[in-house]
Amino acid sequence: SRMARRAADLSDDRTLADWLSGIASPRARRLVEIATSALTATDPQRVSLRALAATLNTSGGLFKMLRFKGGGQESLLSGGAGGLATALADELGTDLMLNQRVLELVRDDAGVTVRTADRLLSAGRVVIACAPPVAQAIHHHPALPEPRARAQRDSFMGTIYKLVVVYERPFWREAGLSGELLLLDGPLSAVVDISPPNGAG
């Protein structure tokens, strides 16, 4: 929490990896590595200490962000992100167009013209709902405001691997356990229970 309070005083040149190397205890260092990699989904040398501190400061701190009960990890989409996409697609019906990569957005007083490889579409507003590095390929007229363009240019895709294991039932709950694990050694670093309220584990 002290790091979060000092976010404004930190330099963007100092990386999370630099800071982690100063933790003397290997066990404590590994624990913090696991926690911060879960939050950032990338390698610690790619994250500035200042950016992480600012994130912690605006999100209520590390424990609030990592906590499942009453914290940032509490909510779970029933059916997963794929279920959400399917529900949205069902609601849109025939208005949904697939495989239409947006090449250009032209904004004027009348709204927005969206150009794809083979279509021109008109809209009052446009929501860009893809990762910033993907959105970087879209040309804008007029150009995006510089702070927005810089945020998009300076963002990068994280790297995280997930494995889903399905059990007939969430047997750990019968023993009063949460199903959450932090593993300091081995191929996995964290395990969480993403079981739906009723059904398989």
C-alpha positions as CSV (number, residue, x, y, z in Angstrom):
1,S,0.0,0.0,0.0
2,R,3.0,2.3,0.6
3,M,4.0,1.8,-3.1
4,A,0.4,2.7,-4.2
5,R,0.5,5.9,-2.2
6,R,3.8,6.9,-3.8
7,A,2.7,6.3,-7.4
8,A,3.2,9.9,-8.4
9,D,6.8,9.9,-7.1
10,L,7.8,6.8,-9.0
11,S,9.6,6.8,-12.4
12,D,8.3,4.9,-15.4
13,D,11.9,3.8,-16.0
14,R,11.8,1.5,-12.9
15,T,10.1,-1.8,-13.8
16,L,8.3,-4.2,-11.5
17,A,11.1,-6.7,-12.1
18,D,13.6,-4.2,-10.7
19,W,11.5,-3.7,-7.6
20,L,11.0,-7.5,-7.2
21,S,14.7,-8.1,-7.3
22,G,15.0,-6.1,-4.1
23,I,12.8,-8.5,-2.1
24,A,15.4,-10.6,-0.1
25,S,13.2,-13.6,0.7
26,P,12.9,-15.9,-2.4
27,R,9.5,-17.2,-1.1
28,A,8.1,-13.7,-0.5
29,R,9.4,-12.6,-4.0
30,R,7.7,-15.5,-5.7
31,L,4.5,-14.8,-3.9
32,V,4.5,-11.2,-5.0
33,E,5.5,-12.3,-8.6
34,I,2.4,-14.6,-8.7
35,A,0.1,-11.9,-7.4
36,T,1.3,-9.2,-9.7
37,S,1.4,-11.5,-12.8
38,A,-2.2,-12.4,-12.1
39,L,-3.1,-8.7,-12.2
40,T,-1.0,-7.6,-15.1
41,A,-1.0,-10.8,-17.3
42,T,2.5,-10.1,-18.4
43,D,6.2,-10.4,-17.5
44,P,7.3,-8.1,-14.7
45,Q,10.0,-6.5,-16.9
46,R,7.3,-5.1,-19.2
47,V,5.4,-3.2,-16.4
48,S,6.6,0.0,-14.9
49,L,6.4,0.2,-11.1
50,R,4.7,3.5,-11.5
51,A,1.9,2.1,-13.7
52,L,1.3,-0.8,-11.2
53,A,1.3,1.5,-8.3
54,A,-1.3,3.8,-10.0
55,T,-3.5,0.8,-10.8
56,L,-3.3,-0.4,-7.2
57,N,-4.0,3.1,-5.9
58,T,-7.2,3.6,-8.0
59,S,-8.4,0.0,-7.4
60,G,-8.4,-0.2,-3.7
61,G,-5.1,-1.9,-3.3
62,L,-3.6,-5.3,-4.0
63,F,-5.7,-7.4,-1.6
64,K,-8.9,-5.8,-2.8
65,M,-8.0,-6.5,-6.4
66,L,-7.0,-10.1,-5.7
67,R,-9.8,-11.0,-3.2
68,F,-12.5,-13.3,-4.4
69,K,-15.0,-12.7,-1.7
70,G,-15.9,-9.0,-1.7
71,G,-13.1,-8.2,-4.1
72,G,-12.2,-7.7,-7.7
73,Q,-12.3,-11.4,-8.5
74,E,-15.7,-12.1,-6.9
75,S,-18.0,-12.0,-10.0
76,L,-18.1,-14.7,-12.5
77,L,-20.0,-14.8,-15.8
78,S,-22.2,-17.8,-15.8
79,G,-21.5,-19.6,-19.0
80,G,-18.2,-17.7,-19.4
81,A,-17.2,-15.0,-21.8
82,G,-18.4,-17.2,-24.7
83,G,-21.9,-17.3,-23.1
84,L,-21.9,-13.5,-22.9
85,A,-20.9,-13.3,-26.6
86,T,-23.6,-15.8,-27.6
87,A,-26.3,-13.9,-25.6
88,L,-25.3,-10.6,-27.3
89,A,-25.3,-12.2,-30.7
90,D,-28.8,-13.6,-30.1
91,E,-30.1,-10.2,-29.1
92,L,-28.6,-8.5,-32.2
93,G,-30.0,-11.2,-34.5
94,T,-29.5,-10.3,-38.2
95,D,-27.9,-7.0,-37.3
96,L,-24.8,-8.9,-36.4
97,M,-22.1,-8.9,-39.1
98,L,-19.1,-11.3,-38.7
99,N,-15.8,-11.2,-40.5
100,Q,-16.0,-7.5,-41.2
101,R,-12.7,-6.0,-40.1
102,V,-13.0,-2.3,-39.6
103,L,-10.4,-0.4,-41.7
104,E,-11.4,3.2,-41.1
105,L,-13.7,5.4,-39.0
106,V,-14.6,8.9,-40.3
107,R,-16.3,11.1,-37.8
108,D,-18.2,14.3,-38.7
109,D,-21.3,16.2,-37.5
110,A,-23.6,13.6,-39.0
111,G,-22.1,10.7,-37.0
112,V,-19.6,8.0,-38.0
113,T,-18.9,6.3,-41.3
114,V,-17.4,2.8,-40.8
115,R,-15.4,1.4,-43.7
116,T,-14.7,-2.4,-43.9
117,A,-13.1,-4.2,-46.8
118,D,-16.4,-4.4,-48.7
119,R,-18.9,-2.1,-46.9
120,L,-19.6,1.4,-45.8
121,L,-21.8,1.7,-42.7
122,S,-23.3,4.7,-41.0
123,A,-23.7,5.1,-37.2
124,G,-24.5,7.7,-34.7
125,R,-21.7,6.3,-32.4
126,V,-19.1,3.6,-32.5
127,V,-17.8,1.6,-29.6
128,I,-14.4,0.0,-30.2
129,A,-14.4,-3.1,-28.1
130,C,-11.1,-4.8,-29.0
131,A,-7.7,-4.8,-27.5
132,P,-5.7,-1.5,-28.1
133,P,-3.0,-3.2,-30.2
134,V,-5.8,-4.6,-32.5
135,A,-7.6,-1.2,-32.6
136,Q,-4.3,0.4,-33.6
137,A,-4.9,-0.9,-37.2
138,I,-8.0,1.2,-37.6
139,H,-7.4,4.6,-39.3
140,H,-9.3,7.6,-37.9
141,H,-10.4,10.8,-39.6
142,P,-10.0,13.2,-37.9
143,A,-7.1,11.6,-36.0
144,L,-7.6,10.5,-32.4
145,P,-6.7,12.9,-29.6
146,E,-3.0,12.4,-28.8
147,P,-3.6,11.0,-25.2
148,R,-5.9,8.4,-26.6
149,A,-3.7,7.6,-29.5
150,R,-0.7,7.3,-27.2
151,A,-2.5,5.0,-24.8
152,Q,-3.5,2.8,-27.7
153,R,0.1,2.9,-29.2
154,D,1.8,2.1,-25.9
155,S,-0.4,-0.8,-24.9
156,F,0.6,-4.4,-25.5
157,M,-1.1,-7.8,-25.3
158,G,-0.4,-9.7,-22.1
159,T,0.5,-13.3,-21.9
160,I,-1.4,-15.7,-19.6
161,Y,-2.2,-19.4,-20.0
162,K,-5.4,-20.9,-18.5
163,L,-6.3,-24.5,-18.0
164,V,-9.9,-25.5,-17.1
165,V,-10.3,-28.8,-15.3
166,V,-13.9,-30.2,-14.9
167,Y,-14.9,-32.5,-12.0
168,E,-18.2,-34.2,-11.6
169,R,-18.9,-32.0,-8.6
170,P,-17.0,-29.3,-6.6
171,F,-16.0,-31.8,-3.9
172,W,-13.7,-29.3,-2.2
173,R,-16.7,-27.3,-1.0
174,E,-18.0,-30.4,0.9
175,A,-14.8,-30.2,3.0
176,G,-15.4,-26.4,3.6
177,L,-12.5,-25.4,1.2
178,S,-12.6,-22.6,-1.3
179,G,-10.7,-24.3,-4.1
180,E,-8.2,-21.4,-4.3
181,L,-4.5,-22.2,-4.3
182,L,-1.3,-20.3,-4.8
183,L,1.6,-22.6,-5.8
184,L,5.1,-21.2,-5.4
185,D,6.7,-24.1,-7.3
186,G,5.6,-26.1,-10.3
187,P,3.9,-25.5,-13.7
188,L,0.8,-23.8,-12.3
189,S,0.9,-20.7,-10.1
190,A,-2.7,-20.2,-9.1
191,V,-5.9,-22.3,-9.0
192,V,-9.4,-20.8,-8.5
193,D,-12.9,-22.2,-8.4
194,I,-14.9,-21.1,-11.4
195,S,-17.7,-23.6,-10.9
196,P,-21.2,-22.4,-11.7
197,P,-23.6,-22.2,-8.7
198,N,-25.1,-25.6,-9.6
199,G,-23.4,-28.3,-11.6
200,A,-20.0,-29.6,-12.3
201,G,-16.9,-28.5,-10.4
